[in-house]
Amino acid sequence: MNPGPVRPDGAAEVAYLAQAANRGPYIAWRDGELRVHALSPRAPATIGRVQGTVTFPGHGQISREHAEVTVREYDDPRAVCVFLLDMGSKHGTEHRTVLLRDGVAREPGPWQPAPRFPARPVQLDAGAHDVRLAGEQYVLIGGVPLDEGRTTDRDAPPEPTVRQRQVLVELCRPFFEAAPGTFPAIPTNAEIAVRLQPPIGAERVSDLISELYRRYELQGTREQNRRQLVEFARRHLLDPGDYA
């Protein structure tokens, strides 16, 4: 029997989720007990069958890398925005808004399919959201703040996926850690591959970097694109906090 949507069981869990929402956006799921992961730009959530922040081992309909939840912060006006993206899973990801009062769900909205990579992720409205994976497993995204400026309308570059961002961090690491006045070399795909956790092959790093070229419309030679990607990421996507 498949479990239903994630809901608090008892007063202690109601208080637990209320405290999580007061701190900011979070993702909650069950693996025998209620789990909560606080979301932030540097603490996204990946969801999959065998690896990720949230895992559902033994559920064959859920893809190895099924979906991800990311957060982006903006200034002028200040906003914290939460995004959901299906990572190209075979059996899909759906989401709906839900009103939680004292742990009881009221007025659930209709289920909607999440965009599939390489499409842009969907920005979630303020409040709480049920997410259904492959029609058989659920997570709850709560504490989503109101974005009065509708940040998706702003002229900002699209966020990289979680895995793409990990590659960008390692691609640009020498430039953030170098002494002033030095000119470090750009890491090779093989060097990036062994630094990632879990490690991946150099071929997969090459695929991810090619995806980034297309995502940010870099159309020069391979060497030009690599240098332009480093400069673009340093200006618009990364900051020293990524290396703290």
N, C-alpha and C positions, 0 to 999 in steps of 0.2 A: 504493500500500500504506500502510495507516495505521500510525503508530508505536505501539509498545507502551508500557507504563508507564515512567515516568522511573526510570532506575537509573544509579548511578555506573559509569563505564567506566574501569577501571584504578585503581591505588593512589592516584594523586593526587586523583581525584574522590571516592574513598571517604573520604580524609582531609578533603577540602573539606567534604563533607556532615557528617562527624562534628564538625568544628569549628563549623559552623553550628548544629548541634543543641545543642552545649555552650553556645552563646550564648543560645539560646532558640528559640521557634518560627520556622519559615521556610517559604517556598514555593519549590519548584524546578521548572524546566521547561527544555525545549530549543528553541532556535531556530537550530540549527546547532552550538551549544555549550551546555554546561550553565550555566544562569542560576540565581541564588539571590537572593531578596528576604527580608530579615529582617522579621518581622512584629512589630508592637507596636500599642498602642491608637492611636497617631498615625501608624502606617504599615501600614494594612490593605492588602489586595490585591484589586483588581478584575480580572476576567477577561473578555475579550470578543474579538470579531473584529477590530475596528479601533481600539479605545481601551481603555486600562486599564493596570494594572501589568504584566499578562501579556496579550499579544495574539497571535492566530493569524490573520493576514490571509490571505485566499484560501480560507478554510474556510467555505463557505457555510452549513453546518449549525450552526455556532456563531453565537449571537446577538451583536448589537452590544454589549449589556451582558448577559453570560451568567450570571455567578456572582460572588460575593465572599466573601472570608475576612476576618473581623474578630477582634480580640483585646480582651479586657476584663480589667482588673486589679482585684482585690478585696483588702480587708484583713479581718483578724479572722474566720477565719484567712486568711493571705496566700495568694492563688491567682492564677494567670495562665491564662485560659481562651480557647480558640480555637473559633470558630464558622464554619459553612459555610451559605450560603444561595444557592439558585437564584433569579435575579432575574426569573423569569417567562419563561425561554427556551422556544423552540418545541420543542427536541429533548431537553431535560432534562440533569440533572447527577446523577451517581452517585458514591458513595464507598465505600471498604472499608478496614478496618484491615490493615496488613501489618507483619510483623516483618522488619527489615533487620539482617543480621549480616554485617559486612565487605562490604557492598554487595550481598549476595545476599538475595533475598526469600524468606521462609519463612512458612508458615502464613497465607496471605491469607484474610481473612474473606469473607463473601458480599457482593456488590454491593448497596447500598441506595440508593434515591432520596433526594436531598437535598430538604428542604422548599422549597417555592416561595413567593416573596414574594406576599402579605403575611404568610405564616405566620412563626412564630418560627424562627430558624436552629437547626440542630442543633449541640450542643456535641460536639466531637471528643474521644474518649478519649485517654489518654496514649499516646505513641509516634508512629508514622508512618501516613500514610493516602494511598492512591491516590485520585485524583479523575479521573473520566472525563467529558468534556464532549461531549454529542451523540453519544456512542458512537464518537468518532473521534480525540479528542485527550486528552492526559493531563497532569496536574501532580502533584507529590508535596508533601504537607504533612508536615513532620517536626519533631522537637524539641518536640512537644506535651507539656507537663508534666502530672503527675498532679494532679488536683483531688480531694483526699480529702474535701472538704466538699460535693462535687457542687453547684457554684455555681448551676446551673440551678434548684435547689430554694430558693434564697434569695429573699427578698422584695425584688427589685430591678427597676427599670423596664426594659423591653426596650430593647436598643440600637437606635439609628437605623441605617438603611443608610448606606453610604459617601456616597452622593449627598445623602441627607437630612442627614447630619452636616455636609457642606460648606455646605449652606444655613443650618443652625443657627449655624455659626461666623460667617458673614457677617451673619446676623440679629442676633446678640448682640455683634458686634464693637464698636459704639460704647459699650456698657456696660462692657466690659472695658478699653477704652482711654481712657475719659473721665476727666477730672480729678475728684478727690473733691468732692462737693457739687454737681456738675452733673447735669443731667437730659437726656441725649441723646434725640433722636428715633429711633424704630424705622425702619430702612431700608425703602424700598419694594421691591416685587418687581423692578422694573426696575433699581434700584441694586444689589440682590443679584446679578441675572443677569449684569451686566457684570463683576463682581468674581470670578466663578467661572472656573476654568481646567479645561477649555476653557469659554468663555462659553456660556450657554444662553439661551433666550428667557424673557421675563417670565412667559409662560403656563405654561411648564414649572416655574418656581419656584412659581407659584401651586398647581400640582398637587402638588408635593412638600410644600408647607406644609399643604395639605389632608390629605395622607396622615399628616403628623405630628399634626394635630388628632385624627384617628381613632386613631392609634397610642397616644396618651396620653389619650384619652377626654375631650377638651375640647369642651364642648357649649354654650358661650355664644354671644354675637354674634361677628361677624367681628373686631371691634376687641377685644373681651374675650379671645377665643381667642389673638389675636396677642400681647397683653401677657402672658397666662398662659403661653404657650409660651416667651417670653423668660425669664420668671422660673423656669419649670420647668427649662429647659436650663441656666441659670446655676447652679441649685442641685444638679442631679443628673447632667448630661451633659457639661458643659464646665468648663474651669478655665483659669487664665492661661497654662498651658503650650500651649494651643491657639493662642496668639497670639505665641509666642516666635519 
